Amino acid sequence: MLTRAGCQTRQDRFRAFLSSQDIDAAVVSDPRDIQYLTGVQLPTVPAFPALLYLETDGGSWLATHTTDGDALVDDRVIYEPQLLYTTNPDPMRRLARTVAARASGVRPPRRLGWQAEALPHLLGETLADAARPAGWVPIDGGLAMLEKRKEADEIALLRRAIDCTLASYDANRSTIASGVTEVAVLAAGHAAATLRAGETIHHGGDYRCGEFGGPARDRAINPGELYIIDAQTLYRGYWADLCRTFAVADPTPLQREVFDHLAAILAEVPTRIKPGERGTELWRWLDRRIREHPHLRQVGLIHHGGHGVGLRSHEAPDINRDREGIFEPGDVVSCEPGAYTPALNAGIRLENTFFVTATGCELLSDYPVALT
């Protein structure tokens, strides 16, 4: 889990950001960001709303449905999630009443930070009445930039999520064969990832054979197809997002040739990721390198070249043609060159994850890049 020391560091950086924006207090309502700052991972199935109130120069309190977990806050207030083990149908209204009672005692902030992407209308109205802020300031962009820089406890969880995904690939490779269904391949990968984790986790992603992507189907895989498995694993609130491509039966000479070309590009990627480098430049380099193969000269890279990974499966910094991302120490970023044509049936995508250091990057997903 996230450590108290790591959460304290993140709260200190968050408070410094709030101070730089002349914000007196902030409310955090996205459960992922609540975990980032307090260490408490809230359930997603079923999902229960929560709210963190953090003063820039003062205390903090957390309103949730449970006292489980060691939260780095000064106070916790609880609403009732169930009645005789039946989940209550009105958790948001119960949270709002709890927040109203607790917020009525806070110093009215001149400027209150809030998450435009996450704060429900009911909670916003409740805070307006109880805390009486003079003004509201969106903090989404600033918090996202803070979350780019991963602390040691976050890296530990990311390594574990990646390890679970690599276990799934072992199971995928031994399961893939003509006539086996896509859902059977997914089931094997999910079981292996879960056993490696030693607890219930989410594992899924693109598990569709002979196509660009999509969820697994009850469809038999066929000889001659290439199987792109762009797997996503969620372990204790942190994501792994990795991709490998496997051949069903013997690959064609063209499939082998293009695979080797993309594998060589992926092997060069660590030389291109270092502090100060731009994601748009890396995307353009990937596109140029892909087009060096005669079969791909008119195709190039048709999607992003990668993205940050952490509390979200896609976060900053981008490796994108149309949106900039600057690599900084502490970033965790995936890179995924790919190429798709009918002759490849249907294409190849390869993805690794890297931790950006002060001098370059570290490969976090050490796993064979092999077509068979």
N, C-alpha and C positions, 0 to 999 in steps of 0.2 A: 504494500500500500504506500501512498504518499506519506512522507515523514513530517513530523511537526517542524523540524528544522527547515525542510524544504518549503513548507507552507509559510513559515515565518519570513523566509527570504522573498517569496512571491508577494506576500502581503506588504512587506516593506517597499518593494518595487512598485506595487500598485498604489500605495499611499503617496509615494514620491510623484507618480504620474498625476494623481488627483490634485496634489498641491501645485504642480506645474500648471494645471488648468484652472486654478483658483476654485476648485470644487470642495465643498465642505464635507460632503458625505456621498456615498454611492449605494445603490441597491442593485444586487446581482440576483437575477431570477432564472438564468439558464443553469440547469443542474450540473452541466459539465464545468462551468466556470465556478460554481460553488465548490465543487470538488477540488479544482485547481487551487483555490485560495484557502480552503479549510481542511481538506483531506477526506471529507465524507463523501463516499460514493452513494448516490441515491438510486433506488431501483427504477428501471425503465418499464418493466412489465410486472405488475401494473405500475403506471407512472403516478407519482404523487407530487404536486407542486410544492415549491419551497422558495424562501426568500432570505438572502443575506443582506444585513444592513451594516455598513462599515463606515465609521467616521474617520475623516482624514487625520485629525489630531486627537482622536478619542477612542472609544471602545467599539465593540462589534457584538451583534447578536444574530442568531440563526433561527428562523421559524421553519419547522419541518413536521412531519407526521410521526417521527420516531426519535428516540434518544440513542439509537444504535450508532456506533462509530465514535471515534475520538476526534471531535471537531475543534480546530484552533479558533475559538471564539470566546468572548467573555460571558455570554449568556445564551441559553437555548430555550425556546418556547415551543410548545407542542400543541398540535390540534389532533383530534381523534380521527383515525383513518377508517375505523370499522366499528360495527356493532355486533357483538357476539360472533366475531369472525366473519361477518358479512361486510364487504367493502362498502363504505358510505358512498352515495351517489353524488355528493356535493363537496369534494375536497377543496376546490378553489374557493368556495364561499366560506368554508371552515378556516382555511388559511387566511383569508381576508379579515375575518373577525379576530383571529389571533394577532395578525399584524396591526390591526387598528388599536387593539388594547396595548400592545408593546410600543408602538410608534407614538402614541399620545404623550409619552414621557420624554421624547428626544428633544434636543435643542432644534428649533426650526432652522434648517439650512438655507443660506442665501442661494446656493447653487447645488442642486442634487443631481448626481450622475445616475444615469439609468440606461438600460439596454433596450435600444429601439427594436432590436430583433427578437426580444424575448419577454418583455414585461407585458403581462395581460392587462387589458383595460380595467378590469375590476380592481386589481392590485394598484394600478396607477391612481385610480380615483380614491382608493382607500388611503394611500400615502399622501395624496394631496390634502385630504381632510384631516388626517391625524398628525402628519409631520409638518404640514404647512410650508413647503419650500417656496421661496420667492421665484426661483427659476429652475428649469430642467435642462441638463446638458447630456447629450448622447455620449456614451463612452465605448461603444462597440469597437471602433477602430483602434483606439489606444489599448484596450485590453487584448485585442487580437495581436497587436505588435509585441506586447509583453509576453504573450504565450508562444511566440516564435522561439524564444530562448529557453531551452529546456534545462532544468536543474537535474542533479544526479539521480534523485529519486524517480523523476519522470523517465530518464534514460533507462533505468532498471526495468520499469514497467514496459517500455517500448521493446527492449531486448526480449522480454518474456513473451510479448505478443508475437514478435517476429519468430521466436523459437517455436511457438505453437503452429505458425503457418508453415514453417519448414518441415515440421512433423507431418502436416497434412500433405505436403508434396510427396513425401516418401510413400504415403498411402495411395495418393492419386496415381503415381507411376506404376505401382504394382497392381492397380485395379483396371487401368485403361486397357481395353482390348475390344476387338470388333464384336459387336452384339451386346456389350455392356451398356446400360442406360446412363445418361448424364446424372440422374438423381442418385444412382448407385455410386458413381464417382464422387459426387458431393458428399454422400453419406459416409463414405470411407474417409474423406478428408476431414469432415466434421468430427467423426469419432476420434481420429488420431490427434487432432488439435485439442479436443476436450480432454483426452487422456493425458496429453502432455501438460496441460494446464492443471489438471487435478481438481477441476471445479467446472461448473456450468459456464460456458462462454458462448458468444456469438461467433459463427464462422460461416461465410458465404461469399458473395461477389459474383463475378462472371464465371459461370460454369457451363457455358453452352458450346458445344463442339461444332466445328465447321462454320462458325460465324464470328463476327466481330466481337460480340459479347452478349450478355444477357443471363438471366437465371437458369439453373438446370431444369431440364424437361424430362418427362418420362419417354425418352426417345433413345433408341439404340444408336451408338456411335459406329461409324463405318470406316473401312480401310481407305486410306488416301486422304482422310481429313486431318487437319491440324487442330489440336485442342488447346485453345488459349484458356488458361485458368488464372484469372486476375483475382486472387483471393484476398479477402478482408477478414481480419480477426480482431475482435474487441476483447481485451483482457483488462479487467479492473479499471475501465474507463479510458484506456489508451489503445490506439489502433495500430495494426500492421496492415500495409497495403503493398502487396508484392505480386509479380506476374512471372509465369513461366509458360512456355508453349511445348507441347508434347505431340509426337506423331502417333497416329493410330496405324499400326502395322508399319511397313517399310515406307519411308519418305521417298519422294521423287528426287532426282538430281537437283531440280530447281529449288525445291523446298530446302534441301540441305545447303545449297549455295547461299540462299537468302538468309537462312538461319545463321550460318557462319558469319555473314556480313553484319547482321544485327548484333550478334554476340561480340564481335570485335569492337563495334561502336560502344556497347555497354562496358566493355573492359577499359575503354579510354575515358569514360565519364569521370572517374576519380581525379583525373588530371585537370578537369574543367570546373570542379566545384571547390571553391575556396572563398574566404571572406572578401567582399567587395565585388565579386563577379555578379553579372546580371542574368536573371532568368531568361529574358528575351534573347540575349546573345547565345545562351546555351541552346535555346529552342532552335535558333537559326543554324547553329552548328550541327545539331542533330539532323535537321532537314537537309542540309548540304551533304552530310555524310551518307544519309540514306540514299539520296539521289545519285551517289557515285556508282551504285550498282545499275547496270544497263536495264534490268527489268523494272527498276523503281524510279528511273529518271523522270518520268512524267507523274509520279505518284507522290513521293516525298512523305512528310509527316502530316497526317490529316487530323491529329488531335494534339492536346497538350503534351509536353515532354516530361511532365512530372509535377510534383506539388509537395508542399509541406505535409507532415504527418504528426499527429499528436492526439489531443483530445478529440479531434475531428479527423476523419479519414482524408479530407482535403482541407488544408489550411495554408496560410502563407509560410514560405515564399513560393510563388508560382514559377513554373518553367513553362511559359506561355508566349505565343506570338503576340497576343493582343493585350496582355496585362503584365506590368513589370513586377519583378521580385528580386530583391537584393539579398545575397547570401551573407549571413553574419554568424560569428561563433555562437554555438548553442542551437542553431537550426537543425532540425531533422527533416530530410527531404528525400523523396523518391525520384527516380528518373526512369522513364519507360519508353525507349524507342520502339516503334512498331511500323509495320508495313502490311498492306492488305490488297490482294488482287484475286480475281477468280481463279487464276492458274495456281495460286498457292492453296486454295481450298481450306480456309479462307484467308489466313494471314498469320503473322508472327508478332508477338509482343513480349518483351523481356523487361523486367523491372527489378531494380535493387534499391535499397534504402541506405542513406549515408548520414552520418553525424558530422556537421561542420565544426571544425576545430579552429584554433588560432592560426594554424599554418596550412590547413588543407581540409581533408575530410577522412573519416573512418568508415569503412564498409561495415554495416550492421547485419547484413543478410548474406552471410557466406554460405552459398549453396550452389551445387553444380549447375552450369548452364549447358544443358544437353538436350538434344531433340528426342532421343530414345533412352 
